[in-house]
Amino acid sequence: MTSVTAQLKTEMTWRAWLKEHGSKLLLFARQQTRSIADAEDVLQDALVKLARKVAENSFDGGQQSWLPYLYTSIRRCAIDLGRKSDRRGKREEKVEMERQYETGGKFDPWFDSDAAGEESRGYIEQGLKELPEKFSEVIVMKVWGERTFAEIGEALNISQNTAASRYRYGLEALRKQLAQVRNEGNLSL
């Protein structure tokens, strides 16, 4: 049998097997995770692990063992994802607590576009443009894009800790720029 024929046969086997078992695996993954998106990710991770093992001939057992393996793998992936999400949540909560401590619990009014006038927004936009791009893009994604540090890190291909650091450093630099404008009497924030 040629490699192309074997590959087509394997693909048809996977497709038929997934058609039969995919919905119940997704349902199980949904029960193990916090959202449908997480369930789909966990299921995909488990399927990729199985496919690699099968392709490498390192999977013990035949096709009848795929289902029990996937249930176990989905459960483990869901636990890992839950732990990772909890750790991320704690880190973000810590950063927010630090921010509140640093600002005395006050929000930065210049982020509230309803309270800031056109002139103030202009100074803020100009200040963002003058920041190094690595800081300004994180600030924009966090504040106006309402993204988590994990999402920002993934989008920029950096760690979430790096994203959080760039956010803090960028805000500090922007505060200094705006303080200078405020001291000159050009900004009423």
Kinemage of the C-alpha trace (Angstrom):
@kinemage 1
@onewidth
@group {chain A} dominant
@subgroup {mainchain}
@vectorlist {calphas} color= white
{ca met a 1} P 0.000 0.000 0.000
{ca thr a 2} L 1.410 3.382 -0.934
{ca ser a 3} L 1.900 6.064 1.683
{ca val a 4} L -0.799 8.256 0.085
{ca thr a 5} L -3.313 5.405 0.200
{ca ala a 6} L -2.398 4.649 3.820
{ca gln a 7} L -2.748 8.306 4.716
{ca leu a 8} L -6.196 8.520 3.095
{ca lys a 9} L -7.299 5.362 4.922
{ca thr a 10} L -6.070 6.784 8.244
{ca glu a 11} L -7.833 10.091 7.569
{ca met a 12} L -11.103 8.301 6.766
{ca thr a 13} L -10.750 6.194 9.929
{ca trp a 14} L -10.242 9.339 12.056
{ca arg a 15} L -13.095 11.159 10.363
{ca ala a 16} L -15.548 8.280 10.875
{ca trp a 17} L -14.418 7.762 14.467
{ca leu a 18} L -14.748 11.460 15.297
{ca lys a 19} L -18.165 11.622 13.675
{ca glu a 20} L -19.308 8.812 15.955
{ca his a 21} L -17.686 9.969 19.204
{ca gly a 22} L -16.965 13.694 18.804
{ca ser a 23} L -20.206 15.054 20.243
{ca lys a 24} L -20.054 12.974 23.417
{ca leu a 25} L -16.394 13.900 23.909
{ca leu a 26} L -17.261 17.581 23.534
{ca leu a 27} L -20.111 17.189 26.014
{ca phe a 28} L -17.726 15.580 28.483
{ca ala a 29} L -15.206 18.379 27.919
{ca arg a 30} L -17.934 20.981 28.527
{ca gln a 31} L -18.697 19.368 31.873
{ca gln a 32} L -15.027 19.537 32.817
{ca thr a 33} L -14.386 23.169 31.837
{ca arg a 34} L -15.740 26.651 32.509
{ca ser a 35} L -16.767 27.607 28.975
{ca ile a 36} L -17.514 26.133 25.569
{ca ala a 37} L -14.335 27.690 24.179
{ca asp a 38} L -12.273 26.025 26.903
{ca ala a 39} L -14.055 22.725 26.219
{ca glu a 40} L -13.225 22.922 22.524
{ca asp a 41} L -9.585 23.748 23.311
{ca val a 42} L -9.289 20.888 25.792
{ca leu a 43} L -10.852 18.426 23.351
{ca gln a 44} L -8.548 19.568 20.580
{ca asp a 45} L -5.480 19.225 22.820
{ca ala a 46} L -6.509 15.703 23.802
{ca leu a 47} L -7.155 14.707 20.184
{ca val a 48} L -3.791 16.089 19.071
{ca lys a 49} L -2.026 14.099 21.801
{ca leu a 50} L -3.806 10.927 20.716
{ca ala a 51} L -3.120 11.542 17.022
{ca arg a 52} L 0.583 12.048 17.725
{ca lys a 53} L 0.766 8.861 19.759
{ca val a 54} L -1.028 6.902 17.035
{ca ala a 55} L 1.162 8.394 14.286
{ca glu a 56} L 4.338 7.587 16.254
{ca asn a 57} L 3.075 4.053 16.983
{ca ser a 58} L 3.572 4.732 20.696
{ca phe a 59} L -0.103 4.312 21.617
{ca asp a 60} L -0.773 1.123 23.538
{ca gly a 61} L -3.997 -0.476 22.429
{ca gly a 62} L -5.988 -0.174 19.295
{ca gln a 63} L -8.862 2.008 18.228
{ca gln a 64} L -11.027 0.535 21.013
{ca ser a 65} L -8.695 2.214 23.533
{ca trp a 66} L -8.989 5.686 22.013
{ca leu a 67} L -12.167 6.621 23.845
{ca pro a 68} L -10.961 5.776 27.391
{ca tyr a 69} L -7.655 7.492 26.644
{ca leu a 70} L -9.435 10.645 25.468
{ca tyr a 71} L -11.738 10.800 28.510
{ca thr a 72} L -8.688 10.651 30.765
{ca ser a 73} L -6.753 13.118 28.645
{ca ile a 74} L -9.674 15.587 28.501
{ca arg a 75} L -10.012 15.453 32.274
{ca arg a 76} L -6.289 16.073 32.802
{ca cys a 77} L -6.175 18.896 30.246
{ca ala a 78} L -9.219 20.511 31.888
{ca ile a 79} L -7.596 20.319 35.320
{ca asp a 80} L -4.393 21.867 33.950
{ca leu a 81} L -6.359 24.625 32.212
{ca gly a 82} L -8.343 25.347 35.382
{ca arg a 83} L -5.174 25.611 37.438
{ca lys a 84} L -3.561 27.869 34.857
{ca ser a 85} L -6.647 30.108 34.766
{ca asp a 86} L -6.750 30.295 38.562
{ca arg a 87} L -3.072 31.266 38.739
{ca arg a 88} L -3.585 33.896 36.029
{ca gly a 89} L -6.601 35.275 37.881
{ca lys a 90} L -4.613 35.547 41.109
{ca arg a 91} L -1.763 37.342 39.323
{ca glu a 92} L -4.156 39.787 37.668
{ca glu a 93} L -5.925 40.371 40.974
{ca lys a 94} L -2.574 41.095 42.614
{ca val a 95} L -1.678 43.577 39.878
{ca glu a 96} L -5.046 45.295 40.284
{ca met a 97} L -4.590 45.482 44.071
{ca glu a 98} L -1.137 47.009 43.557
{ca arg a 99} L -2.604 49.536 41.136
{ca gln a 100} L -5.315 50.491 43.599
{ca tyr a 101} L -2.729 50.825 46.353
{ca glu a 102} L -0.528 53.023 44.165
{ca thr a 103} L -3.420 55.271 43.123
{ca gly a 104} L -5.168 55.315 46.496
{ca gly a 105} L -8.107 53.391 45.040
{ca lys a 106} L -8.844 56.085 42.491
{ca phe a 107} L -9.354 55.356 38.859
{ca asp a 108} L -7.380 57.300 36.345
{ca pro a 109} L -9.973 59.807 35.105
{ca trp a 110} L -8.215 60.338 31.799
{ca phe a 111} L -9.161 56.792 30.767
{ca asp a 112} L -12.837 57.705 31.068
{ca ser a 113} L -13.568 59.245 27.714
{ca asp a 114} L -16.874 60.730 28.951
{ca ala a 115} L -15.051 62.801 31.589
{ca ala a 116} L -12.147 63.858 29.416
{ca gly a 117} L -12.644 66.636 26.925
{ca glu a 118} L -11.410 66.619 23.347
{ca glu a 119} L -8.282 68.525 24.318
{ca ser a 120} L -7.447 66.088 27.117
{ca arg a 121} L -7.988 63.128 24.831
{ca gly a 122} L -5.669 64.756 22.324
{ca tyr a 123} L -2.898 65.007 24.923
{ca ile a 124} L -3.439 61.406 25.935
{ca glu a 125} L -3.340 60.201 22.328
{ca gln a 126} L -0.207 62.232 21.693
{ca gly a 127} L 1.358 60.834 24.859
{ca leu a 128} L 0.582 57.290 23.714
{ca lys a 129} L 2.159 58.005 20.323
{ca glu a 130} L 5.322 59.269 22.015
{ca leu a 131} L 5.673 56.121 24.130
{ca pro a 132} L 7.702 53.235 22.742
{ca glu a 133} L 5.353 51.027 20.746
{ca lys a 134} L 5.874 48.047 23.046
{ca phe a 135} L 4.289 50.056 25.901
{ca ser a 136} L 1.558 51.872 23.995
{ca glu a 137} L 0.203 48.748 22.296
{ca val a 138} L -0.167 46.958 25.646
{ca ile a 139} L -1.912 49.974 27.206
{ca val a 140} L -4.328 50.276 24.303
{ca met a 141} L -5.095 46.544 24.298
{ca lys a 142} L -5.611 46.483 28.072
{ca val a 143} L -7.606 49.671 28.577
{ca trp a 144} L -9.572 50.151 25.385
{ca gly a 145} L -9.435 46.578 24.091
{ca glu a 146} L -10.401 45.210 27.530
{ca arg a 147} L -7.978 42.288 27.115
{ca thr a 148} L -6.393 40.311 29.916
{ca phe a 149} L -2.629 40.198 30.230
{ca ala a 150} L -2.758 36.574 29.075
{ca glu a 151} L -4.642 37.558 25.916
{ca ile a 152} L -2.254 40.444 25.297
{ca gly a 153} L 0.742 38.178 25.802
{ca glu a 154} L -0.644 35.649 23.362
{ca ala a 155} L -1.417 38.309 20.754
{ca leu a 156} L 2.040 39.898 21.024
{ca asn a 157} L 3.898 36.613 21.501
{ca ile a 158} L 5.224 37.633 24.933
{ca ser a 159} L 4.562 36.260 28.406
{ca gln a 160} L 1.656 37.674 30.377
{ca asn a 161} L 4.109 38.864 33.025
{ca thr a 162} L 5.968 40.844 30.359
{ca ala a 163} L 2.644 42.286 29.195
{ca ala a 164} L 1.818 43.342 32.774
{ca ser a 165} L 5.254 44.915 33.216
{ca arg a 166} L 4.997 46.834 29.953
{ca tyr a 167} L 1.565 48.033 31.027
{ca arg a 168} L 2.879 49.344 34.361
{ca tyr a 169} L 5.983 50.942 32.851
{ca gly a 170} L 3.976 52.464 30.012
{ca leu a 171} L 1.396 53.927 32.400
{ca glu a 172} L 4.126 55.395 34.551
{ca ala a 173} L 5.807 57.006 31.543
{ca leu a 174} L 2.448 58.325 30.323
{ca arg a 175} L 1.662 59.726 33.783
{ca lys a 176} L 4.983 61.580 33.758
{ca gln a 177} L 4.250 63.038 30.317
{ca leu a 178} L 0.779 64.119 31.382
{ca ala a 179} L 2.056 65.525 34.696
{ca gln a 180} L 4.382 67.790 32.747
{ca val a 181} L 1.493 68.990 30.555
{ca arg a 182} L -0.675 69.413 33.668
{ca asn a 183} L 2.072 71.420 35.413
{ca glu a 184} L 2.278 73.694 32.383
{ca gly a 185} L -1.438 74.335 32.854
{ca asn a 186} L -2.454 72.786 29.552
{ca leu a 187} L -4.394 69.865 30.988
{ca ser a 188} L -7.252 70.028 33.460
{ca leu a 189} L -7.092 66.417 34.674
